[in-house]
Amino acid sequence: MNLVSTLALTAALAMTVVTPAHADAHMEKGAEPTEDGIPGPDEDPYIWLEEARSDRALEWVEAENERTLSALENDPRFETLKAEALAIYDSEDRIPFVSFRPDGLYNFWQDKQNPKGLLRRTTLESYQTDEPEWETVLDIDALAAAEGKEWVYKGSTCLPPGLELCMIALSDGGEDATILREFNTATKQFVEDGFRLEQKSQGGVSWLDEDTLLVGRDFGEGTLTDSEYPFTTRLWKRGTDIADAEEIFRGESSDVWAGASLLRDSDDVVHARIANRGVSFHEAKYYVEHDGEWVRLDIPLMASPYGIVDGHLLYSTDVDWEVDGQTFPADSLIAVDLEEWKADPNGAAKTLVWSPQDRQTKRGGAITGSSLFVSMLDNVTGKVVRFDYEDGAWQQSSVALPDNATVGVVASSDKTDQIMYTVSGFLQPTTLYYSDGESDPEVLKTSPSYFVSDGMEVEQHEATSADGTKIPYFIVKPEGMAMNGETAVLMSGYGGFQVPRLPGYLGSTGKLWLERGGAYVLANLRGGGEFGPGWHQTAIRENKQRTWDDFIAVGQDLVDRGFTSPEHLGIQGGSQGGLLVGTAFTQRPDLFGAAIVQIPLFDMLRYHLIGRGASWIGEYGDPRIPEQRAWIEGYSPYQMIEEDEDYPTPFLWASTADDRTHPAHARKAAAKLKEQGHPYYYFEDTVGGHSGGVDNEQRAKLQALQYVYLMQQLMDGAASDDSDIGGD
């Protein structure tokens, strides 16, 4: 069973979304005058753009798209760039990543013939060949055509141990909201009169047995949190109406999310029902059903169960945990005997399994039939460590994988110790390794090279942020590049939610950008997860400006060293990274020549009213509270845009179907730039959700649009010629 898959409740809820009915009500609420200090219609003339699919908003989008596409698609390089990107995405020799199931190895595959994708399977023996034989289990294109829907496959939750019965998640157009339908992988058919949840909602399910599901969904009034997530869980029996299902757990509307799931081991034994209440995005209260009552686990708000290994329940903590006369450092793994824990959930003795050294942090991993495998970062370099409980103590050993690369666990079996790893770098195509658990990993498949990396090199440097902190960054550039400030550089970062940005094969960026003489920079900013929980926690809420300072410091360092100059330095980021780019070009417009603002947060004084923004108050603060609003007002890009400033021409893009950050942020940014006469580009894809395009054609188009823009702004000197773009 994959790591923490027995406790996937938090992740499942975090990836779920608002139902249409509640989304509409939410947008209506946002259009009314709000609390003191929060801009309402009198202060903000563009609140109407927060209505994702109103006729007025969509007419505005159509006009903006027409203007932007005319400027970028008519560039003679566009079709070539799109074709190059599409060739990579449709490549038949890219690695088909798989998951282990009892009836074979499963893969989800999209290509030119199957743009919406195929769920398919093969055997391990066949997979080990150069040309595996695949059996189609579910054809999403055929299903979408038959039902007249833009179905996007969003994964499945299957019943152990056979994993034949699965609840298939489907999204209409790429939004996070899904419907769920029962599917039989043996017959390759949806189950007639099976479990079906046809109302789009966030939330997920867990299989208790063949005829019983735990369901966390939108059940109507009083079942969604203020952040628009479910906070109740019901026990649903086959053949009954979901409306009549027994409620077994309820959080509070003030939670970010809440729900119950099952604690299963690798033998598929259910040891307990477990639940959590996300009291903020980064904090949760966990409960276990004990003697018929929900008992809260006495663990820190930033600690959580991690999985069952060798008869022990493991915890992970993001803060120092003082308990029973011991202090477990932040980022540690802690074990309790499972049977002792079941008898007394808060009294079981706790033992250290692992704690990080300086600049180390764990990422993720897998629980196999007998071991725990955890991928680690050591100064942003990857390794995998195996943990086993032997002779009364926890033993650890390093898995034999290449050094100085990004490594990770991508597939594992919970019945055996079979496991697969990936190894990659900026210039190193991804390599897939396989082990049966007894022998060292061996190369199974290697991704083809998609760009010519000869003559390119990678360097790591440090910039000094405003408070003196050293911020590492990587630069991928031509060998022997002249340090004259004339190289076009694309800089990216994230810096939020404890998410690390790591070296990985550049693929389309290498083909579309590096091969044409550009350089690429990846900044490892505070707020991210490159160096563990502390690296994140030092740059949230009242200290979020540190993330923006770090990014600006890296940009300044690139200029100071002569790698580039402001007129040749572009920045790019999505979601939290879009907010990062927005703060950068509004705070230091003199430092950048281009800014790609992808699916961003942008209006931070109203972000809690837009999309799922209320769930992120733990990261940014609550603008309804005057003290916290003061933190946010100092950087919110939407409010920072000024008429008399000379900004680089930004390219903002979003998706109408994005029900996570919501297109309103990018729309309102473009509208305000236009109002003040600033040039800009705006593009909105009408499908695609938070991650952009839902098929390879869309993804290639988005890539080509962005690289045409970068070439115009950073390589052609076109910035001086686009004063009328978006500003008329």
N, C-alpha and C positions, 0 to 999 in steps of 0.2 A: 504494500500500500504506500503511495507516495507520501512524503513527509507532510505531516499535519493534515493529511486528507481525512483522517478520522475527526479532525477538529477544524474543518474548513468553513465553519459557520461565518467567522469574521470576514474572510476573503469573499465568500459568496455574497454576503450582504453588502460588502463594500463595492461589489461590481454590479449591484442591482439598481433599478431605476424607477422613476415615477410612472404611474399609469396615466393614460391620456386624460381621464376625468380629473384626477388630482393635479395634473400638470396645468390644465386650463384654469382651474381654480387658483392655482399658485400664480399664474401670470396675471389673473385679474387682481389678486391681492397686491402684486407688485406695482400695479398701475395706480393704486390709490395713494394719497398722502400718507407718509410713514412717520415713524417715531422722530422726535426732535433730533436734529443733527443728521438725519438720513435724507438725502435729496429725494424730493417728490417731483411731481410734474411741473410745479412752478419753478423749481431749480434746474431740472433736467428735461430739456425738450425732446429727448430721444428715448424716453421710457417705452414708447410704443414699439420700439424695435425688440423689446423683451418678449413680445408675443411671437413665438417661433414661426407660426404658420398663418398669421393673419394676412388677408389679401394685401393690405397696405405694406406690410413688411416684405412680403414676397415680391411685390412689384418693385420695391426698392432694391432687393437682392438681384432681380433680373437686370435692372439697369446698370448696377455696379458690375455684375459679371460681364455684361456686354462690353463695357468700357475696358475692363482689365484684359479680357480674352482678346479683344482687338489689338491691344498693345503688345501682348506677349505671344499669342499664337501666330501672329503674322511675322514674328521675327524668323528669319530664314533658318535659324538653328533649332527651332522648336521641334519640328518633325523628326529631325535626326536624334535629338536628345530623348524624345519620347520613345522612339523605336529602340534606342539602346537600352533604356530602362526596362521596356516591355520584354526585350529579349532576355534580360536577366531574370525578371519575375516569372516568365514563362519557361525558363530553361528546363529541359527534361532531365538534365544531369545534375540538378541541384539535389542536395540530400533530402530524402523523404523521411523526416523525423517521425518516430513511432512511439507508441505506448504498449506496454506488455498487458495482454489479457489472456485468460485461459484458452481461448480459441484462436490465438494468433497475435500478431503485431498489427496494431491499428495505426492508420495514418489519415490525415485530412489533407487533400491535395487540390490545388487550384492551378489551372493552366489555360491556354487559349481555347481549348475545346470545352473546358469545364470551368467557366469563370466563377460560378458560385461554389463549386467544389464537389468533391466526392469523398465520402467516408468509406474507406476501403481497408482490407486486411490481407496479410500474407503470413507465411510461416517463417520462423527464424532461419531455417535452411535456405529458403528462397531469398530472404532478405540479405543473406550473406553473399549472394551472387551480384554480378554487375547489373543484371536486369531481372529484378524480382517479378514474379507473377502475382498480380493483384486481383482480388475479388471485391467487386463493388458491393458495399453493404447498404448505402443510402446515397442516392443521387440528388443533391440539393437543387441543381438546375432543373431536373425533371419535375421535382416536387413544386418548385416555384412556378414553372410553366403551367402545371396542371391546376394550381390553385390561384393563379393570377396574382401572386405576391412577390415582393422583392426579398425572399427569404435569405437570411444570413445565418449560417450555422454557428451556434454559440457554445457548443460542447454538450456533454451528457453526464448524467449521474446514474450509476448502474448498481444493481442488486448483487452483493457478494453471496456466495463465492464464484458463481458461474459468470456473472456480469452479462447475462443474456438479456434480462429485462432492464431497459434504460429509459430514463426520462430525458428526451431530447429537447434542448433549448433552441428556439428559433426566434430571430429578431426580424422585424419587418423594416428593411432599409438600413440596418446597421446600428440602430439605437441600442442602448443597454437593456431596455425593457424587452422581456421575452415572453413567449407562450411556452408551455411544456406539454409534451405528448409522450405517452408510453410507446416504446418501440421494442421489438424482439429482434435481436441481432442474429438469432438462429434462422428464423423465417425471413428475415430482412423485410419485415412489414410492421406498420403501426398496428398496435394491438386493438382489435375490434372491441368496442365498449371498454377500453382500458382507461387508465388514469389520464385525464386531460384537463389542463388549465389554459383555456383559450383567451382569457383576458390578459392583456399585456401588463406586466408588473415587474418590479424588482423582487428579489427574494429567491429562495431555492428550496430544495427538498432533500430529505435523507430517507433511505430505505430502512425500515425496521424489519420487515419481512416481506414475503411475496405479495401480501395483501394489505400492507400498511405503510403509509408514508408519514413522515413529519414534514409539515409544510409551513413555510414562512412566506406570506404574500400580502398583498393588499386585499383585505377582506371587507373593505368598505369603511364607512365613517368610524373614526376612533381607532384605527389599526395602523396608521402611519405616523412616524415621528415628525417633529418640526422640520427635520432634514429630508422628509419625504421617503423614508425607508420603513419597511415593516418592523413592528416591535412585538408581534404575537406569533406563536407557533401552535398549529393544530395537529391533532392525530387523526389522519384520514384513512378510513377503511374502504377497501374496494367495494364498489357497488352502491356506495352511499353518496349523498350530495355533500360537496365541500362546505356548503353553508351550514350543514348540521354537524360538521366535524368538531370534536371536543377540543377546546383550547387547553393546552397543557403548560404554556408559559407565556407570561406577559411582562414586558418591560415597562418603560414610561415614555410618554410622548416627548419628553425633553431629552431622551437618549438620542444619539446619532442613529443607532440601529440596535436591535435586540432580537434574540431568537435561540432556539434549542436545537441541538444536534446529538449525535451518538459518539461515544468513545469506544472504538473498535480496535482490536489488535490485528496483527498480520494473519492470524488464523480465523479471522472474521467473527470472533467472539465479541459480543457487545457487553462491555463491562459497566457502563453507566450511561445515563442521559446527562448531558452537560449543556450548559447555556451560558450566554454572556449578554451583558448590556454595555454597549459602547457609549460610555458617558462623555467621551470626546473622541475625535478621530484617533488619538494616540493612547487613550486610556479606556480600560474596560473592567467591569466587575464580573467575575466568573462564578458560576453556581454549579453544583452537582446535586442530582436527585438522590437523597439518602433517607432511607426509612420512610419513603413516601412524601418527603418534604424537600423543597429546594434550599440547600445550604450553601451560603456564600463561601467560596474558597478564600482563605486568609493569605492572599498573595498581593504584591503591589499592584497598583492600577496599571502599571506599564510592564506587567509580567503576564505570561499566558502558558497554558499547557502546550506541549510540543509534540507529543506522540508517545507510543508505548514501544519499548525496546527491552528485550531480555527480561521480561517480568517486572519492568519498572516503568512508571510514568515519569516523563521528563517535563520540566518547565524551562522556559527561557525568560530572562528578565532584561529590560532595557535600562534599569536603574539599579543602584546598589540595593541589595536585599539583606536586611538584618533580621535574623530569625534564629531562635534556639542558641543564642550565644555565638553565632557565626555571621560573617558578612560575605555574601556572594557578590562579586563585582558585576557591574552592568555588562550585559552581553553574555553572561555565563549560561551554561546548561547545568541544571540541577535535577537530581533523580530522587524519587521516593519508591519504596517497594510497593508494587501495585496492590497486593492483597492487604497490606497494612493500610494503604491509602483508602481502599474500599471500606475497611472497617472503621476508620477514623480519618476522614479527608483532610482535616487540619492538624492532626496529631502525628502523622507519619514522619519519621526521621528523614532529614534531607541531607544529600551527599553531593559534593561537587563532581561534575563530570568533566567540565572544561571551562576555562576562563581565558580571556584574550590577553595577549601581550601588547606592547605598545604598537599602535597603528595596525592592529589586527582586528578583524570582525568576521563573524559568520554571516553567510548569505542564506543559503537554503540547502536542500539535499533530499534524501529519501530514506525511508525505513524499508529494508528488504526483509526476507524471511528470517534473518537472524542478526542483522547488524543495522547500525545507523551510519549513514554516509552524509557528511556535511561539507559543503563547499565553503572555503574561507577566502578572505582577502588579507594579504600581508603587504602593506604599502601599495595597494591597488594591483597587486600581482596575485594570481589565483593558485589555489591548491585544494585538494580534497582529502579529508581525514575520515578514517573509519573508526567507529567506537563499538566496543563489545564489553559486556560484563562477564568477566572470567575470574574464577578463584576468589570471589568475594570483592573484586575491585574493578574499576573501569579502566580498560586498556584502550589506547589509541595508537593508530599507525597511519602513516601517510600513504596515499595511493600513488603508485608510480606513473605520473603523468608529466608531460614536458614542463620545464620551468619557464618563467618570464612570459607567461601567457594568461589569457582569461580562460578559466576552466569552470565547468559546471556539470551538474547531474541533470540529464534530460529525460531519462527513462529508467524504470526499475521494476522488478517483480517483487510482490510481497509474499510470494510462495517459495521462491528460490532467492539466491543472492545475485541473480543476473542483473546487470546494470550497464548503462551507457553514459558516456561523458562527451562533452564537446570541448575542444581546445581551439582558440582562435586569437588573432591579433589584428591590428590595423591593416597590415599588409599580408597577413597569413590567412588564407582561406580556412574556413571551419573544417576541422577534422573530427570525425565521430569515432570514439573508442568503445569497445565492448569487452566485458569481462563476465565470466560465469560465476564470479565471486571467489574462486579458488586461485586462479592465475592472474598475473598482471594484465592490465588492459592492453588490448591490441587494436591497431587501426582497422576499422571496419569500412568506413567510407570517407572520402575527401571531397569537399566542394570544389568545383572548378574555379580557376582564376577568372575573374570577370573584368579585370583591368591590368594593364602592364605596370607592375610595381618596380621593375628594374630602374635604378637611378633615383629611387625614393628612399627616405630614411625617417625614423621616428626618434624624437628626442623628448626628454622630460625636463621641465624647468619649474621654478617656483616664482610666484609674484608675491609682493608684500601688500597685504590688504591695509585698509585705513587704520585698523587698530594694531598693526604690526604682525598679524598672523600670516604665516607662510602658506600660500595656496598653490598646490601642485597643478601642473597642466601638461598635456602632451601636445606636441606639434608634429604633424606628418607633412613632409616638405621634400622638394627636390634636393638631392645631395649637392653640397657645394653651392647652395642658393646664395646669391649675392645679397648681403645685408644692407641693401640700399633703400628699403622701405617701399619697393615697387611691386612686391608679390601680392596678389589678391588672396586674402585669407578669410576663410569661413570659420567662425568660432561658435561652439555650441556648449551648452551646459544645462543643468537642471536645478540642483540645490534645494530640494524639498522632500518632505515626507519620508526621510531616511532611505531614499532610493539612490543607489550608486549608479554613476555613469562610468562604464568600463571600456577599455580597448576592445574592439571587435572588428571583424573584417568589414571594410568600408563599402565593398560591393558597388552599388550604383553611385555613391559619392566618389569612389575612386575612378569610375568610368566617366562620369559626367563632369567632374570637377578637377580631380588631381591630374588626369591625363591631359587636361587642357591648360596645365600650368599653375593651377591654384594650390593652396596649402590648406590644411585642416587642423583645427585646434579643439581639443576636448578639455574643459576646465573641471576640476574636482572641487566643487564649492561646498562651503559649510551649509548645513541644511539637508545635504544629501546623506548617503550611507556609506561612503567610501572608507571611513575610519571608525565606524561603529555608532552606537546611540548618542554618545557625547558630541560627535561631529554634527549630528542632526540637531540635538537639543540646544546647542549654543547659538543657533540661528533660526529661532522660531519666535512668534508672537512679538514681544517688545524688542527683540533683537533681530527681526527679519531683515532689517537693512543691511546686516552683515553679509547676507547672501548677495545682495545687489553690489555691495562694496567689493566683494571678492571677484565678481565677474568683471566689474569695471577695472579692478587692479590688474587682472590678467590681460585685458585689452590694452591697458596703458603699458604693461611690461612688453607686449609684443611690439608696440611702437618704439619704446625706449631702446630695445635691443636691435632694432632695425629690421625685424622680420617683415614688417609692413608699415603702413601709414594710415591715418584715418580715412582717407579717400579710397583706400583699398581694403578696409577691414569691415567685413560683414558679420552679423550675428544672427543666430537661428535658435529657436526653442519652441516647444509645444506644451500646452496646458500650464502647469506651474512654470515650465520653461518659457511659455509665451509671456507670462507675467514678468519673468526675469528679463526678457528682451525688451518688454515695454518699459520697465523701470530704467534699463540701461540707456535706451535712446532718448528718454525724456530727461534723465538726470545728466547725461553727458552726450548731448547731440553732436558736440564737436569731435567726439572720439570715433564715430562710426560713419561708414559710407553707405551701409545697407542694413536692413533689419527685417527678418522674416518672423512674423508673429503668428504662430500656428495655434489654432483652437485654444485661444488664451483665456485666462482671467485678466481683466483689465480695469473694470470699474469696481474697486475694492470697497467703496462705501456702500454699495448695494449688492455686493456679491452674495450675501446671505439670503437675499431675496430672489436670486436668479439661479435657475437650475438646481443643482445639488449643493450650492455654496454653503448652506448652513452647516453642513457636515464638516467643513474645514476650519471652523472657528478655532479648534485646537492648534492649528498650524499658524494662523494669522491673527487671531483675536476677533473680538465682537465689536463691530462699529456702532452698535447700539449703546455701548458703555463709553461714556465720554473719555475716560483715560485711555481705553484701548483704541477708540476712534482716532485719538491723537497719534498713536503709532502709525496707523494706516494712512492717515491724511498726508503724512510726510512723504509717501512714495506712490500712492495710487496713481497709475499712469493716466487714467481717464481725466482725473482732476488736474494732473500736472501739465497737460497740454496747454500751451500758451500761444497766443496769436503772433507775438513778435519774436518767437524763437525760430531758428533755422535748423529744422530737423532733417536727418537723412530721409529719403523717400521710403517709407516702410511698405512691406507687402504683408497684409493681413489676410489670413484665410481661415475659414471655419466650415462647419457642416450643419445643415438644417436639422439633421437627425441626431445631432449630438445632444443627448439629454444628461450629460455629465457637467461640462463647463458651460454649455449653452452658447449658441452663436451670438447672443445679444452682446457679449463683451466685445467681440471683434467688430460687430456691426456699429455699435455706439462709438468705438474708437474711430472708425472710418468716417462716420457722420460728423464727429466733432472736428476731425482734421479738415474735412471738406468745408465745414462752416467757417473755419478760420483761414481758409485759403492755402492750406498746406498740400503739396502733392502726395499721393499715396496710391497704392493698388489695393483692391479688395476682391476676393473671390470666395464664393460659398458653394460648396458641393451640396446638392440637394439630398444625397444619400451618403452613407459612409460612417456615421457615428463618430465617436471620440477619437478613434485611431485613424481617421481619414478614409480612403477608398476601401470599398468592400470587395473589389475584384482587381485583377492585375492591370486592366486597362485604365481604371480610375487612378490607381497608384502611380502608374507611369505618367499619366497626364499631370498629376500634382507635382511629381518630381521635375518634369520638363518645364513647367511654369516657373518653378522656383529657381532652377538653374539658369534659365533665360534671364530672369530678373537679376540674379547675382552677376551674370556676365555683363548685362547692360550697365549696372550700377558700379561694379568694381573693376571691370576689365576694359569697358568701352569708353569710360568717361561720360556715360549717358545721363548721369545725374543732372548735368547742367541743361539737358534738353527736355526734362519731363515736368516742367513746372505746371503744365496744364493737366497732368494725370490726376484725375479724381478731384481736382480743385475747381472745376467749372460749375 
